[in-house]
Amino acid sequence: MPFSSSRVNSGALSLTSIGHQFYRKRWRFATITLLTIAALGASLAVAQARRGRPDQPPPESKKKAKEKGPRALAVVELPADGKGQPRLIPIAILVDGRFWDASIYLADPRPMALEPGNVYEVERSGKPVGFFTVSEARQAQDRWTALGNWQLITEKPPAPAKSAKPRPIEDDDRPVLHRRVSTAAEPETPSTSSSSSAPSSQSSPASAPQPPAADDPNRPVLRRGNPKPQPEIEEPPAETSPAGSPPKAASPAATAKPGEVLAAISDASGPEPRPYVYAWAPDEQPKLTKAISDIATAEVARYVKSTPALRFGPAAAFDSVAVRAFDLDYSNSPAVVLTARIRAVPLAASRARAGKPAQPAPDFFFYVTVVGQPDLYGQMRKLFSSVTDSAHLDAFPRLELIDAVDAEGKGRGDLLFRASSGDTSSYQLYHVGPDSLRKLFDSAGAD
């Protein structure tokens, strides 16, 4: 049957419409494919920009935003005879929210915390007492210390030498630990007062001055100019007796007594120091002191009861007591710290191994440290306790409170203790929480 023209025309139109649809579909497919490739390319470009090239460091702005610190924590020991040189013991360095051992951090060969020229602000309960400028690092028996210029805040800073020139800085991104720059130029050798003269040339090789490390643009430095003089600040006494009334306030120069141990901070951009001493209400000190003493007595009794090997017990009263109160977060809720010791006396014959009780040595003591805080009703709550005795110092060190110090640079105080284990000592830093103490750092390496 012959095809009609109308059928042929309709067939042609059908083929034409099919072709148009086919090309439209191909065009749509190509468009979608191109858009997908473009989107993938943009995503890869953004991801590459965020990551940065493998052979290049991240952008400076983001690198600086992430870096926090460093902030160095140390203690300054004043000579017991009042004639020798003060020395500085590095404890910890805070970098990006993590504490590192300052005695080994970036040691090349000496640790970064003891670079000559580093300035530490020495504080008592958050109030500035003076400045310690490192001049020489020493190592003896795997322990680093530093000698330097000890300057009270009531003294004028020494005038910089005329030949002093600023030390070129090759890398502006290196962390700096210090505060309070008073001069644009930095002395190459820190000046010292008459009371802190240079060490003798006959010192042992282990404690001899070390040459400065070679310039390394990637090595952080802790260096700043001479500290500025500060106005005289009044400070309450460090220790108070439970039964006695507190004496009058004294100036920082008076509190910097021979043999004293003070906390020190070095930070270029940290917050300004704030006082943490709690101001007792008229009837508050005797009440809270008695409450914390009762807790300490109960903790010592519990320790003796839980240690069957002990042949001695505690006496009826503490031999010495030191009570200090701090307002660490400015909440007007004091953290009360008691440190005390109590003499040992013979136990009853029923607990002693022999029929006759053994007599303790004259230097045998029980040591107790308690941290408490009053609740809303004024009742003392125990947050932390540590009890030991003279025979177990190697296993359970004696905790001695150094001071409250802003080690984290957050504008609030933490508690710094010295842990004494016979002939050795270490340092422990604690954050005071609402219900307990949390250990932030232990220089002995314990968890």
C-alpha positions in Angstrom: 0.0 0.0 0.0 1.6 3.3 -1.0 2.5 5.8 1.5 0.5 9.0 1.5 2.2 12.3 1.6 0.5 13.2 4.8 1.9 10.1 6.5 5.4 10.9 5.2 5.1 14.4 6.5 3.9 13.3 9.8 6.8 10.8 10.0 9.3 13.5 9.2 7.8 15.7 11.8 8.0 12.9 14.3 11.7 12.4 13.5 12.3 16.1 13.8 10.6 16.3 17.2 12.5 13.2 18.4 15.8 14.8 17.3 15.0 18.1 19.0 14.2 16.2 22.2 17.4 14.2 21.9 19.5 17.3 21.4 17.7 19.1 24.2 18.5 16.1 26.5 22.2 16.1 25.4 22.3 19.9 26.0 20.8 19.5 29.5 23.2 16.6 30.3 26.2 18.6 29.1 25.1 21.6 31.1 24.6 19.6 34.2 28.0 17.9 33.7 29.8 21.3 33.3 28.1 22.7 36.4 29.0 19.6 38.4 32.7 19.9 37.3 32.7 23.6 38.1 31.2 22.9 41.6 33.8 20.2 42.3 36.6 22.4 41.1 35.4 25.2 43.4 35.1 22.8 46.4 38.6 21.5 45.8 39.9 25.1 45.5 38.2 26.0 48.8 39.5 22.9 50.5 43.0 23.6 49.2 42.8 27.1 50.4 41.7 26.0 53.8 44.4 23.4 54.1 47.1 25.4 52.5 49.8 24.0 50.3 51.9 21.2 51.8 55.1 23.2 51.3 53.8 26.4 52.8 52.8 27.3 56.4 49.2 28.4 57.1 48.3 32.1 56.7 49.8 34.3 59.3 46.5 35.7 60.5 45.1 32.2 61.3 48.4 31.0 62.7 48.5 33.9 65.1 44.8 33.4 66.1 45.4 29.8 67.0 48.6 30.4 69.0 48.2 31.2 72.7 51.1 31.9 75.0 53.7 31.0 75.9 53.2 31.7 79.6 55.9 30.6 82.0 55.4 29.7 85.7 58.3 29.6 88.1 59.3 30.1 91.7 61.9 32.4 93.1 63.8 31.3 96.2 65.3 34.1 98.3 68.5 33.3 100.1 67.9 32.3 103.8 70.9 34.4 105.0 69.7 37.5 103.0 73.2 37.8 101.4 73.3 35.3 98.6 71.8 35.5 95.2 68.1 34.6 94.6 67.5 31.8 92.2 64.7 30.9 89.9 63.3 27.4 89.4 61.3 26.9 86.2 58.1 24.8 86.6 55.8 24.9 83.6 55.1 26.6 80.3 51.6 27.0 79.0 51.4 26.8 75.2 48.1 26.5 73.3 46.2 25.5 76.5 48.7 22.7 77.4 51.3 22.7 80.2 54.8 21.6 79.4 57.8 21.0 81.7 59.7 24.3 81.7 62.9 22.6 82.7 63.1 20.7 79.4 60.9 22.7 77.0 62.9 23.7 73.9 66.2 23.0 75.7 69.0 23.9 73.3 71.0 23.3 75.5 69.3 25.4 78.2 65.5 25.5 78.4 63.7 28.4 76.8 62.4 29.6 80.2 65.9 30.3 81.3 67.2 32.4 78.4 69.3 35.3 79.6 67.1 38.5 79.6 63.9 36.8 80.5 61.9 38.9 83.0 59.6 37.2 85.5 57.1 39.2 87.5 57.3 37.9 91.1 53.9 37.9 92.9 52.4 37.3 96.3 48.8 36.2 96.1 48.5 37.9 92.7 50.1 41.2 93.8 53.4 42.2 92.2 56.4 42.1 94.6 59.3 42.5 92.3 61.0 41.4 89.1 63.6 38.7 88.4 65.7 39.1 85.3 67.5 35.9 84.2 71.2 36.4 83.7 72.7 32.9 83.9 71.3 29.3 83.7 72.9 26.5 85.7 72.4 22.7 85.6 73.3 20.5 88.5 72.2 16.9 89.0 69.8 17.1 86.1 68.1 20.2 87.6 68.0 23.6 85.9 68.0 26.8 87.9 68.8 30.4 87.1 70.6 33.3 88.7 69.7 36.9 88.0 68.9 40.4 89.1 66.3 40.6 91.9 64.5 43.9 91.9 61.8 45.0 94.3 59.0 47.1 92.9 59.9 50.0 95.2 63.3 50.2 93.5 64.1 52.1 90.4 65.2 50.0 87.4 68.8 50.2 86.5 69.6 52.6 83.6 70.3 50.7 80.3 73.9 50.8 79.1 74.7 53.4 76.4 76.1 50.8 74.1 73.0 48.6 74.3 71.4 47.8 71.0 68.1 46.1 70.3 68.5 42.5 69.4 67.3 41.9 65.8 64.3 39.6 65.7 64.2 37.4 62.6 60.8 36.0 63.1 57.9 38.2 64.4 55.9 35.0 65.1 58.1 33.7 67.8 56.3 33.5 71.2 57.5 36.0 73.8 57.2 35.6 77.6 57.4 38.8 79.5 55.4 41.9 80.2 55.8 45.6 80.9 58.3 47.0 78.4 59.7 50.3 79.6 62.4 50.9 76.9 62.5 50.4 73.2 66.0 49.0 73.4 67.0 45.8 75.1 70.4 45.4 76.9 72.5 42.7 75.6 73.6 41.8 79.2 71.1 42.5 82.0 72.4 44.8 84.7 72.6 43.5 88.3 72.5 45.2 91.6 75.1 45.0 94.3 73.2 42.3 96.1 73.1 40.0 93.1 76.7 40.1 91.8 78.0 37.8 89.1 78.9 34.3 90.2 82.5 33.4 90.9 84.7 32.2 88.1 85.6 29.2 90.2 82.2 27.5 89.9 82.0 23.9 88.9 81.8 23.0 85.2 78.2 21.8 85.7 77.1 25.2 86.9 79.3 27.3 84.6 77.6 29.9 82.4 76.5 28.5 79.1 77.1 30.3 75.8 74.0 31.6 74.1 72.4 29.2 71.6 72.8 30.0 67.9 70.2 32.2 66.4 67.3 30.1 65.2 64.3 31.9 63.7 62.0 29.0 64.6 63.0 29.0 68.3 60.7 30.9 70.7 62.3 33.4 73.0 61.3 34.8 76.3 62.8 38.2 76.4 61.8 41.7 77.2 63.2 45.1 78.3 63.8 46.3 81.9 60.7 46.2 84.1 59.0 49.4 85.2 59.0 50.4 88.8 55.6 49.8 90.5 54.0 51.7 93.4 54.2 50.2 96.8 51.3 47.8 97.5 50.1 46.6 100.9 49.8 42.8 101.5 48.4 40.7 104.4 50.7 38.3 106.1 51.3 34.9 104.6 50.4 32.8 107.7 47.9 33.3 110.5 47.5 31.3 113.7 44.1 29.9 114.5 44.2 31.3 118.0 45.9 34.6 117.3 44.7 37.8 115.7 46.2 38.7 112.3 49.0 41.3 112.4 49.0 44.5 110.5 49.5 44.6 106.7 53.0 44.9 105.4 54.5 46.2 102.2 55.8 43.8 99.5 59.4 44.7 100.5 58.7 43.5 104.0 57.0 40.3 102.9 60.0 39.4 100.7 61.8 37.8 103.6 65.0 35.7 103.6 64.3 32.1 102.7 60.9 32.8 101.2 59.6 31.1 98.1 57.5 33.3 95.7 55.6 32.5 92.6 56.6 34.2 89.3 55.0 34.6 85.9 56.5 35.6 82.6 54.1 36.4 79.8 54.2 39.1 77.1 50.4 39.3 76.5 48.8 37.8 79.5 46.3 39.6 81.8 47.4 42.1 84.4 47.9 40.5 87.9 45.0 40.6 90.3 45.0 40.2 94.1 43.5 36.9 95.4 43.7 37.5 99.1 40.3 37.0 100.7 39.2 39.8 103.1 37.9 38.1 106.3 34.7 39.4 107.8 35.0 40.2 111.6 33.5 37.0 112.8 34.4 34.8 109.8 38.0 34.0 110.3 37.7 32.2 113.7 34.7 30.2 112.6 36.2 29.0 109.2 39.6 28.4 110.8 38.1 26.1 113.4 36.0 24.3 110.8 39.0 23.6 108.5 41.1 22.5 111.5 38.4 20.0 112.5 38.5 18.6 109.0 42.2 18.3 109.2 42.1 16.5 112.6 39.6 14.0 111.1 41.7 13.4 108.0 44.8 12.6 110.1 42.7 10.2 112.3 41.4 8.5 109.2 44.9 8.2 107.7 46.2 6.5 110.9 43.3 4.1 111.0 43.7 3.1 107.4 47.4 2.4 107.8 47.8 -0.6 110.0 51.6 -0.6 109.7 51.9 2.6 111.6 53.3 2.3 115.1 52.6 5.8 116.1 49.5 8.0 116.3 49.0 11.8 116.3 49.2 14.0 119.3 46.2 15.9 120.7 47.0 19.2 119.0 48.8 20.4 115.9 52.4 21.5 116.2 52.1 24.3 113.7 49.2 25.6 111.6 49.1 27.9 108.6 45.7 29.0 107.3 45.2 31.1 104.2 42.1 32.2 102.3 41.8 33.2 98.6 39.0 34.6 96.5 40.3 32.9 93.3 37.4 33.8 91.0 36.1 36.9 92.7 32.9 35.2 93.7 33.4 36.2 97.4 33.5 32.5 98.3 36.9 31.8 99.9 39.0 28.8 99.2 40.6 28.1 102.6 43.9 26.2 102.7 45.3 24.7 105.9 48.8 23.2 106.1 49.9 21.8 109.4 52.0 19.1 111.1 51.4 17.2 114.3 53.8 15.3 116.4 53.6 11.5 116.7 53.0 9.7 120.0 53.1 6.0 120.9 50.0 3.9 120.0 48.1 1.9 122.5 49.7 -1.4 123.5 46.8 -3.3 121.8 48.0 -2.1 118.4 51.7 -2.1 119.0 53.5 -5.3 118.0 55.3 -5.6 121.3 53.8 -5.3 124.7 55.4 -1.9 125.3 54.6 0.9 122.8 57.4 2.1 120.7 58.7 5.6 121.1 58.7 7.8 118.0 61.8 9.8 117.0 61.7 13.5 117.9 61.5 14.5 114.2 58.6 12.1 113.4 55.5 14.1 112.3 52.2 13.7 110.5 51.7 16.3 107.8 48.3 17.4 106.5 47.0 19.7 103.8 43.3 20.5 103.5 41.4 22.7 101.0 37.9 23.6 101.9 35.2 26.1 100.9 32.1 27.2 102.8 28.7 26.4 101.3 25.6 28.6 101.1 24.9 28.0 104.7 28.4 28.8 105.9 29.4 25.1 106.5 32.9 24.1 105.5 33.1 21.5 102.7 36.2 19.5 102.1 37.5 19.9 98.5 40.9 18.2 98.9 43.1 16.6 101.5 46.6 15.1 101.6 48.0 13.3 104.7 51.4 11.6 105.1 54.0 11.0 107.8 57.8 11.1 108.0 58.2 7.4 107.2 56.1 7.6 103.9 57.3 10.8 102.2 58.7 8.8 99.3 55.3 7.4 98.5 53.1 10.3 99.7 54.9 13.6 99.5 54.2 16.4 101.9 52.3 19.3 100.2 53.3 22.8 101.2 51.3 25.7 99.8 53.4 28.2 97.7 50.6 30.6 96.7 47.7 31.4 94.6 48.8 32.3 91.0 47.1 32.8 87.7 49.0 30.1 85.9 46.5 29.8 83.0 46.3 33.4 82.2 42.5 33.5 82.6 42.3 36.1 85.3 41.5 33.6 88.0 43.9 31.9 90.5 45.1 28.4 90.9 46.9 26.8 93.8 50.6 26.0 93.6 52.1 23.5 96.0 55.6 22.2 96.6 55.6 18.4 97.1 58.5 17.4 99.4 59.7 13.8 99.4 62.7 13.8 101.7 65.6 15.2 99.8 63.8 15.9 96.6 60.9 18.2 95.7 58.5 18.8 92.9 55.7 21.2 92.2 52.0 20.6 91.7 49.4 23.0 90.3 45.6 22.6 91.0 42.5 24.2 89.7 39.9 24.8 92.4 36.5 23.6 91.2 33.1 23.8 92.9 33.4 20.3 94.4 37.0 19.2 94.2 40.5 20.1 93.0 41.7 19.2 89.6 45.4 18.7 89.0 46.7 20.8 86.1 50.4 20.0 86.2 52.9 17.9 88.2 56.6 18.6 87.6 57.4 15.0 88.9 55.5 13.6 85.8 52.8 11.9 87.8 49.3 11.8 86.4 
